[in-house]
Amino acid sequence: MHKPFALAIAALCITGSSGFAQEQQSFKSLMSRGYDIKSVTFARGESTDNREVFVITLQKDRSVAVCYMAAVNWINLSSVALDDPKRCDVR
């Protein structure tokens, strides 16, 4: 998957610009429910206010989740970030 396309999809999911039902959950809870990681994309630049972040896309059946984490939290697998119930948007 091309990075610009993945970032565009992630941005749409994070901003909630469409009328689809959306909920927020922690990364850890999604993994325990059987979601699979489909992509992990590093981003830094204008769209992230020059912060280093990872956008993680997960899927289970017809449900998709997009998680947004600071690079240091993803690299260190910070339990605080992985357990944060507002870290991932689920559709």
C-alpha positions as CSV (number, residue, x, y, z in Angstrom):
1,M,0.0,0.0,0.0
2,H,1.3,3.4,-0.8
3,K,2.1,5.7,2.1
4,P,0.1,8.7,0.9
5,F,-2.9,6.5,0.4
6,A,-2.6,4.8,3.8
7,L,-2.2,8.3,5.5
8,A,-5.3,9.6,3.6
9,I,-7.4,6.6,4.8
10,A,-6.0,7.0,8.3
11,A,-6.8,10.7,8.4
12,L,-10.4,10.0,7.3
13,C,-10.8,7.4,10.0
14,I,-9.3,9.6,12.7
15,T,-11.3,12.7,11.9
16,G,-14.5,10.9,11.6
17,S,-15.6,12.9,8.5
18,S,-18.1,10.3,7.3
19,G,-21.4,9.2,8.8
20,F,-20.3,5.7,9.8
21,A,-20.6,4.6,13.3
22,Q,-17.4,4.9,15.1
23,E,-16.1,4.0,18.6
24,Q,-12.8,4.3,20.3
25,Q,-11.0,1.4,22.0
26,S,-7.5,0.6,23.1
27,F,-5.0,-1.2,20.9
28,K,-4.6,-3.9,23.5
29,S,-8.4,-4.6,23.6
30,L,-8.5,-4.8,19.8
31,M,-5.7,-7.3,19.7
32,S,-7.3,-9.5,22.4
33,R,-10.5,-9.5,20.3
34,G,-8.7,-11.0,17.3
35,Y,-7.9,-8.0,15.1
36,D,-5.0,-8.4,12.8
37,I,-2.4,-5.7,12.0
38,K,-2.7,-4.9,8.3
39,S,-0.2,-2.0,8.1
40,V,2.1,0.1,10.2
41,T,3.1,3.5,8.7
42,F,5.6,6.0,10.0
43,A,4.6,9.6,9.5
44,R,6.3,12.9,10.1
45,G,5.6,16.3,8.6
46,E,2.9,18.8,8.1
47,S,0.0,16.4,8.7
48,T,1.5,15.5,12.2
49,D,2.7,18.9,13.2
50,N,6.2,17.6,12.6
51,R,5.8,14.9,15.3
52,E,7.0,11.4,14.7
53,V,4.0,9.1,14.8
54,F,2.9,5.6,13.7
55,V,-0.5,4.9,12.1
56,I,-1.5,1.3,12.7
57,T,-4.3,-0.2,10.7
58,L,-6.1,-3.3,12.0
59,Q,-8.9,-5.4,10.6
60,K,-11.2,-8.2,11.8
61,D,-13.8,-9.4,9.3
62,R,-15.6,-6.2,8.0
63,S,-14.4,-4.0,10.9
64,V,-11.4,-1.7,10.5
65,A,-9.5,0.1,13.2
66,V,-6.9,2.9,12.9
67,C,-4.6,3.6,15.8
68,Y,-2.4,6.7,16.1
69,M,0.6,6.6,18.4
70,A,3.7,8.6,19.1
71,A,6.8,6.9,17.7
72,V,8.4,6.5,21.1
73,N,5.3,4.8,22.5
74,W,5.0,2.3,19.6
75,I,8.7,1.5,19.6
76,N,8.8,0.9,23.3
77,L,5.3,-0.7,23.4
78,S,4.3,1.6,26.2
79,S,1.6,-0.1,28.3
80,V,0.1,3.3,28.9
81,A,-0.4,4.0,25.2
82,L,-1.5,0.4,24.4
83,D,-4.1,0.5,27.1
84,D,-5.4,4.0,26.2
85,P,-9.1,3.6,25.3
86,K,-9.0,6.7,23.0
87,R,-6.0,5.6,20.9
88,C,-7.9,3.7,18.2
89,D,-10.9,4.5,16.1
90,V,-13.0,1.5,15.1
91,R,-15.6,1.2,12.3
